[in-house]
Amino acid sequence: MNVDALQTPRLNLLPLNLDHIDAILEWANDPAVTGHSHFWRQPSDRKRVARFILEHEDDPSCAYWAAFGRTEGVAPEEASVGYVGNVFLFHLNRDYHHGQIGITIKQAAWNRGYAQEMMPAALRYGYRQLGMNKIYLQVFTTNTRALGLYRKLGFQDEGVLRAHYYVNGTYHDMHSLSLLRSEFEERYEKEGSLPTKPLP
Ligand SMILES: CC(C)(COP(=O)(O)OP(=O)(O)OC[C@H]1O[C@@H](n2cnc3c(N)ncnc32)[C@H](O)[C@@H]1OP(=O)(O)O)[C@@H](O)C(=O)NCCC(=O)NCCS
C-alpha cells in the first residue's frame, strides 16, 4: 500500500522500497535477529529481499516502513546510526478494523529505544489514518526481549497460541497481545481524542 513517510524525534520512517535492499541485508542473515521470525529463516540474498519488498509494496493490506536516523537536530551518535530497522502493519482488515504489527531492528541498534519510538508512530498511523480499532501481534514465547518491549508499550496479553508455527522441525507457542485504539489514545494521546477518519 502507498503509505506516508513518518517522523519521530530521532528517525525518519520511509515507505519501504527497492532502495532499501542493502539496508534489510544488514540484518536478514543475522540469526540473532531472524531467529524469532518464521519468515526470515532461510539465507537471504538481494533477489529474495527485492521480491519481498515488491510483494509488500503492492499488498493493500500492508504498510511497511524503513527507519533511518535523522541527521539534523539530533545528537551525533544518533545522526551516524544510518538505517535502524523496519516497522510494519500487515493483515490489515478494513471490514473488521484490525491488523497486525511487527518490528525488526538491526542488532547494532538494539537497546537504544528505537523500537519504543517506531512502534507508537506506526500504531498512530494504523489507528488514525487506516481506521484500525485493534492492532495485535504474535511473538514466540521464547522471545523475552520483544515480549518485554510490547508489554512496556501497553500491549495486553490475550493468551498463548499453542504449537502455532512449525519451524525448523519444532512446533512453537506464540503469545498473542493486542492494543485497542482506546487504550492507545489513553496512553499516548492524552492531549485529545483521535479524529475518526473514514476508512479508505
Ligand atoms: C525486540 C526488538 C524489536 C527490540 O528493539 P530495541 O530497539 O532494542 O528496543 P528498545 O530499545 O526500544 O526497547 C527495549 C525494551 O525491550 C525490553 N527488553 C529488552 N531486553 C529485554 C529482556 N532481556 N527481557 C525483557 N524485556 C527486555 C525492555 O522493555 C526494554 O526497554 P528498557 O530498556 O527501556 O527497559 C529488537 O531486539 C529486534 O529487532 N529483535 C529481533 C527481531 C524480533 O524479535 N522482532 C520481534 C518479533 S515479534
The ligand as an SDF file (V2000), in Angstrom:
LIG
                    3D

 48 50  0  0  0  0  0  0  0  0999 V2000
   12.7960   -6.8280   20.0090 C   0  0  0  0  0  0  0  0  0  0  0  0
   13.4240   -5.6020   19.3240 C   0  0  0  0  0  0  0  0  0  0  0  0
   12.4610   -5.0880   18.2620 C   0  0  0  0  0  0  0  0  0  0  0  0
   13.6650   -4.5080   20.3830 C   0  0  0  0  0  0  0  0  0  0  0  0
   14.1970   -3.3590   19.7130 O   0  0  0  0  0  0  0  0  0  0  0  0
   15.0380   -2.2500   20.5050 P   0  0  0  0  0  0  0  0  0  0  0  0
   15.1630   -1.0600   19.6410 O   0  0  0  0  0  0  0  0  0  0  0  0
   16.2810   -2.8740   21.0370 O   0  0  0  0  0  0  0  0  0  0  0  0
   14.0390   -1.9470   21.7100 O   0  0  0  0  0  0  0  0  0  0  0  0
   14.0520   -0.6460   22.6420 P   0  0  0  0  0  0  0  0  0  0  0  0
   15.4770   -0.2660   22.9400 O   0  0  0  0  0  0  0  0  0  0  0  0
   13.1680    0.3910   22.0730 O   0  0  0  0  0  0  0  0  0  0  0  0
   13.3170   -1.2080   23.9220 O   0  0  0  0  0  0  0  0  0  0  0  0
   13.9030   -2.2820   24.6270 C   0  0  0  0  0  0  0  0  0  0  0  0
   12.8740   -2.7770   25.6240 C   0  0  0  0  0  0  0  0  0  0  0  0
   12.6930   -4.1790   25.4120 O   0  0  0  0  0  0  0  0  0  0  0  0
   12.5360   -4.8020   26.6690 C   0  0  0  0  0  0  0  0  0  0  0  0
   13.6310   -5.7410   26.8570 N   0  0  0  0  0  0  0  0  0  0  0  0
   14.8690   -5.7080   26.2810 C   0  0  0  0  0  0  0  0  0  0  0  0
   15.5690   -6.7880   26.6820 N   0  0  0  0  0  0  0  0  0  0  0  0
   14.7630   -7.4950   27.4850 C   0  0  0  0  0  0  0  0  0  0  0  0
   14.8800   -8.7120   28.1860 C   0  0  0  0  0  0  0  0  0  0  0  0
   16.0140   -9.4340   28.1280 N   0  0  0  0  0  0  0  0  0  0  0  0
   13.8360   -9.1600   28.9170 N   0  0  0  0  0  0  0  0  0  0  0  0
   12.6770   -8.4550   28.9610 C   0  0  0  0  0  0  0  0  0  0  0  0
   12.4910   -7.2940   28.3110 N   0  0  0  0  0  0  0  0  0  0  0  0
   13.5240   -6.8260   27.5950 C   0  0  0  0  0  0  0  0  0  0  0  0
   12.5450   -3.7240   27.7230 C   0  0  0  0  0  0  0  0  0  0  0  0
   11.2190   -3.3110   27.9490 O   0  0  0  0  0  0  0  0  0  0  0  0
   13.3400   -2.6370   27.0360 C   0  0  0  0  0  0  0  0  0  0  0  0
   13.0100   -1.3640   27.4680 O   0  0  0  0  0  0  0  0  0  0  0  0
   14.0100   -0.6040   28.5170 P   0  0  0  0  0  0  0  0  0  0  0  0
   15.3920   -0.8580   28.0460 O   0  0  0  0  0  0  0  0  0  0  0  0
   13.5900    0.8390   28.4110 O   0  0  0  0  0  0  0  0  0  0  0  0
   13.6880   -1.2430   29.8120 O   0  0  0  0  0  0  0  0  0  0  0  0
   14.8110   -5.9540   18.7020 C   0  0  0  0  0  0  0  0  0  0  0  0
   15.6070   -6.5760   19.6890 O   0  0  0  0  0  0  0  0  0  0  0  0
   14.7180   -6.8830   17.4960 C   0  0  0  0  0  0  0  0  0  0  0  0
   14.5200   -6.4340   16.3790 O   0  0  0  0  0  0  0  0  0  0  0  0
   14.8700   -8.2100   17.7330 N   0  0  0  0  0  0  0  0  0  0  0  0
   14.8790   -9.1940   16.6380 C   0  0  0  0  0  0  0  0  0  0  0  0
   13.5740   -9.2620   15.8610 C   0  0  0  0  0  0  0  0  0  0  0  0
   12.3970   -9.5030   16.7690 C   0  0  0  0  0  0  0  0  0  0  0  0
   12.4560  -10.2760   17.7250 O   0  0  0  0  0  0  0  0  0  0  0  0
   11.2950   -8.8520   16.4140 N   0  0  0  0  0  0  0  0  0  0  0  0
   10.0290   -9.0370   17.1000 C   0  0  0  0  0  0  0  0  0  0  0  0
    9.3590  -10.2590   16.5650 C   0  0  0  0  0  0  0  0  0  0  0  0
    7.7590  -10.4900   17.3290 S   0  0  0  0  0  0  0  0  0  0  0  0
  1  2  1  0
  2  3  1  0
  2  4  1  0
  2 36  1  0
  4  5  1  0
  5  6  1  0
  6  7  2  0
  6  8  1  0
  6  9  1  0
  9 10  1  0
 10 11  2  0
 10 12  1  0
 10 13  1  0
 13 14  1  0
 14 15  1  0
 15 16  1  0
 15 30  1  0
 16 17  1  0
 17 18  1  0
 17 28  1  0
 18 19  1  0
 18 27  1  0
 19 20  2  0
 20 21  1  0
 21 22  1  0
 21 27  2  0
 22 23  1  0
 22 24  2  0
 24 25  1  0
 25 26  2  0
 26 27  1  0
 28 29  1  0
 28 30  1  0
 30 31  1  0
 31 32  1  0
 32 33  2  0
 32 34  1  0
 32 35  1  0
 36 37  1  0
 36 38  1  0
 38 39  2  0
 38 40  1  0
 40 41  1  0
 41 42  1  0
 42 43  1  0
 43 44  2  0
 43 45  1  0
 45 46  1  0
 46 47  1  0
 47 48  1  0
M  END
$$$$
